[in-house]
Amino acid sequence: MSTPQKAYLQTETGIRLDCLFNPAKLEVVLESSWEGRQIPGQHAPAQRFGGGQSGRIPGLELLFDTTDSGTSVTTYTDALAKLLRIDEDLPGYDASQQHGRPAWVQFHWGSFHSFKAVVTRLAISFTYFSPSGEPLRALATMDLTQYEDEADYPRQNPTSGTPMPARSHQVQPGETLDRIAAAHYDDPTQWRRLAAANDIRDPFALSPGTRIDIPRVED
């Protein structure tokens, strides 16, 4: 008999938040947009693909408990709340340019690995307290929204992080090196590799339309 595996959240910065109990349900919503132009005399007009939409995991319920240790469960809930605030330690943060974002997360449960997602809603209920009033148990309900396009989702081998072969990338408006690194290497911290390979001295001043080389890891 296989050993039951606990669900957990993994943040972009490497923090792992283990849950006491696995969720009672897990809903993943994947949608695309289709449009049909109404034509007189036709009952069912042909549909025209309008593009994909961000995946969602709505109403994900995670239970955290510290009754065994007696320490406050706010260690976990504070880490969750931080996922809605701008993380100044992420590559590309620039206060002078008002450029920053919260970290993305992935939800893992056994062989299920979610897409990279941002927390768009978080509700925390404290359900158990110590005699001194210390919160020891909390139920977190959150909505997750897909962070970026992932053409290979759902992955056949989620643990595989093999980068794409050597290629070039055309910079789009608003893109930063860390986002480009996340798209090609599945790791935003690889932005330094891109900067070195392309002799980029200012990673915050990328010109839209510029093509940069994406080297292989072994390069």
Secondary structure as the mmCIF struct_conf table of DSSP 4:
data_model
#
loop_
_struct_conf.conf_type_id
_struct_conf.id
_struct_conf.beg_label_comp_id
_struct_conf.beg_label_asym_id
_struct_conf.beg_label_seq_id
_struct_conf.end_label_comp_id
_struct_conf.end_label_asym_id
_struct_conf.end_label_seq_id
HELX_LH_PP_P HELX_LH_PP_P1 SER A 2 PRO A 4
STRN STRN1 TYR A 8 THR A 11
TURN_TY1_P TURN_TY1_P1 GLU A 12 THR A 13
BEND BEND1 GLY A 14 GLY A 14
STRN STRN2 ARG A 16 ASP A 18
BEND BEND2 LEU A 20 LEU A 20
STRN STRN3 PHE A 21 PHE A 21
BEND BEND3 ALA A 24 ALA A 24
STRN STRN4 VAL A 29 VAL A 29
STRN STRN5 SER A 32 GLY A 36
TURN_TY1_P TURN_TY1_P2 PRO A 40 GLY A 41
BEND BEND4 HIS A 43 ALA A 44
HELX_LH_PP_P HELX_LH_PP_P2 PRO A 45 ALA A 46
STRN STRN6 GLN A 47 GLY A 52
STRN STRN7 ARG A 56 ASP A 65
TURN_TY1_P TURN_TY1_P3 THR A 67 SER A 69
TURN_TY1_P TURN_TY1_P4 VAL A 73 VAL A 73
HELX_RH_AL_P HELX_RH_AL_P1 THR A 74 LYS A 82
TURN_TY1_P TURN_TY1_P5 LEU A 83 LEU A 84
BEND BEND5 ARG A 85 ARG A 85
TURN_TY1_P TURN_TY1_P6 GLU A 88 ASP A 89
BEND BEND6 LEU A 90 LEU A 90
TURN_TY1_P TURN_TY1_P7 PRO A 91 GLY A 92
STRN STRN8 ASP A 94 ASP A 94
TURN_TY1_P TURN_TY1_P8 ALA A 95 GLN A 98
STRN STRN9 HIS A 99 HIS A 99
HELX_LH_PP_P HELX_LH_PP_P3 PRO A 102 TRP A 104
STRN STRN10 VAL A 105 TRP A 109
TURN_TY1_P TURN_TY1_P9 GLY A 110 SER A 111
STRN STRN11 PHE A 112 HIS A 113
HELX_LH_PP_P HELX_LH_PP_P4 SER A 114 LYS A 116
STRN STRN12 ALA A 117 PHE A 129
TURN_TY1_P TURN_TY1_P10 PRO A 131 SER A 132
STRN STRN13 PRO A 135 GLN A 146
BEND BEND7 GLU A 148 GLU A 148
TURN_TY1_P TURN_TY1_P11 ALA A 151 ASP A 152
HELX_LH_PP_P HELX_LH_PP_P5 TYR A 153 TYR A 153
BEND BEND8 PRO A 154 PRO A 154
HELX_LH_PP_P HELX_LH_PP_P6 ARG A 155 ARG A 155
BEND BEND9 GLN A 156 ASN A 157
TURN_TY1_P TURN_TY1_P12 PRO A 158 THR A 159
HELX_LH_PP_P HELX_LH_PP_P7 THR A 162 PRO A 165
BEND BEND10 ALA A 166 ALA A 166
STRN STRN14 ARG A 167 GLN A 170
HELX_LH_PP_P HELX_LH_PP_P8 VAL A 171 GLN A 172
TURN_TY1_P TURN_TY1_P13 PRO A 173 GLY A 174
HELX_RH_AL_P HELX_RH_AL_P2 LEU A 177 TYR A 185
BEND BEND11 ASP A 186 ASP A 186
HELX_RH_3T_P HELX_RH_3T_P1 PRO A 188 GLN A 190
HELX_RH_AL_P HELX_RH_AL_P3 TRP A 191 ALA A 197
TURN_TY1_P TURN_TY1_P14 ASN A 198 ASP A 199
BEND BEND12 ARG A 201 ARG A 201
TURN_TY1_P TURN_TY1_P15 PRO A 203 PHE A 204
HELX_LH_PP_P HELX_LH_PP_P9 LEU A 206 SER A 207
TURN_TY1_P TURN_TY1_P16 PRO A 208 GLY A 209
STRN STRN15 ARG A 211 ILE A 214
TURN_TY1_P TURN_TY1_P17 VAL A 217 GLU A 218
#
